[in-house]
Every structure is written in structure tokens, then in C-alpha cells.
């Protein structure tokens, strides 16, 4: 629970008086409040644990990076703090909007343009697509081992079976290297396009929660977005066509 006193203190740092604050959401290791002041409405994101401090502060840097490169769908960082909130806290402009229950064709085109814009800022073409498969296998193998050893309470038979099947599939791909002929592309990603977005009254989509932004495989981000948002095959084709323009 974030104390009202600290909320008032951090906004005093930017010369604003808090009128009200309300709970917006809680993630794996962070909490977000909606804060209304005498000058506007903001989102206050705070880390719950000291180990999360670096990630919270890096998110503000990632958002600034994308904004400076012309991506306009990013709520802007206003103030970063490690004094009042030792675990780290950032005040962001508030994106007023609602969650999308269903992504329609019009919204899907806008998503395609936004994601394409993000991926084109800082990218590299990987001629050897096989190396991408190897990296994914190494990441999955490392993650599986870490969960088994450090977070065994999170592992059950279903999860372990899913990991094992994925590892076997990657091993098969690696053993069939001669059949792998693809070009990969790495870029700075958003990192979690599951449901971290809202749409405002002008139908503009805002991407939230850039905490997991990283440099990685664009195919992974695209496939995850289409899968988790249940985009149908015909619409996926239209999405890719818009993405590639």
C-alpha cells in the first residue's frame, strides 16, 4: 500500500498539489496509481521491491527513447524518484482511455502501423535465421533451469511438460539445420503486447507498461501479439500487409 503522504511528497517535487489518488493496477512487482492534481492527471508507477528498482527506472528511459524517435503513442515520463520511493518511482502523463475488449479491423491496422514504427527505429537484419533458433533454445533452456532451481514452487507437471515439449521441438529444428532457411530481424521491442494498451475518445491507441522493453526478435513479439489477442488467420494476413508498408 502506498501512503498518501509519499504521494503528496513526490508531486510537491514538481510543484503540484494532489487532489486525489486511486488504485489503477498491480503487476508482478509494481503498483500504479491514478493521481489527480491541481494541474492535471498522472499515473504514478512504483516498484514494490529493491530488486525491481533498475527495471522501473529503465522503463522511463525506454519510453523517452521511443518518444524522441517519433513514437507518439507513449505516455511521457514526467519525473523520476529514488528518494521518496527508495525502490524507484516514476510519474507519467496519464493516457485517458478504455481497454479494448475486441480488436477490430480498424484497430488492427493502427496496431500494425504502431508496432512497425517501433521496430524500425533500431533494428538489424540477421542473415542466418538458424542463429535465432539457437538463441531461443538457449533462452528457453536457461529459463527452465532457473525456474526448476530457484522457483520450484511455480513449477507443476503441466508447465514442466510444456517446457520439455518446446525444448524437444527446438532440438529437432537444430538437428534439421539444413531445412532452416530464413532471415531474422532483431529490434528494440515493446516487450509485452498482451493487453497493455488503451484507446482514447479520438480512437488513438496508447501503449502502456514498457517495463519489459528489450532488444530481441521481432517475430516473437508479432506472434505473441497476434496469438494472445486471438487475431484470426485472415486478419493476421491484413495485419502483416499493413505492418510491412
HELIX and SHEET records of a PDB file:
HELIX    1   1 UNK A    4  UNK A   12  1                                   9    
HELIX    2   2 UNK A   50  UNK A   52  5                                   3    
HELIX    3   3 UNK A   53  UNK A   68  1                                  16    
HELIX    4   4 UNK A  105  UNK A  119  1                                  15    
HELIX    5   5 UNK A  129  UNK A  150  1                                  22    
HELIX    6   6 UNK A  152  UNK A  154  5                                   3    
HELIX    7   7 UNK A  157  UNK A  175  1                                  19    
HELIX    8   8 UNK A  177  UNK A  179  5                                   3    
HELIX    9   9 UNK A  218  UNK A  228  1                                  11    
HELIX   10  10 UNK A  233  UNK A  243  1                                  11    
SHEET    1   A 5 UNK A  18  UNK A  26  0                                        
SHEET    2   A 5 UNK A  30  UNK A  37 -1                                        
SHEET    3   A 5 UNK A  41  UNK A  47 -1                                        
SHEET    4   A 5 UNK A  89  UNK A  93 -1                                        
SHEET    5   A 5 UNK A  77  UNK A  81 -1                                        
SHEET    1   B 3 UNK A 123  UNK A 126  0                                        
SHEET    2   B 3 UNK A 184  UNK A 188 -1                                        
SHEET    3   B 3 UNK A 215  UNK A 217 -1                                        
SHEET    1   C 2 UNK A 197  UNK A 199  0                                        
SHEET    2   C 2 UNK A 205  UNK A 207 -1                                        
END                                                                             
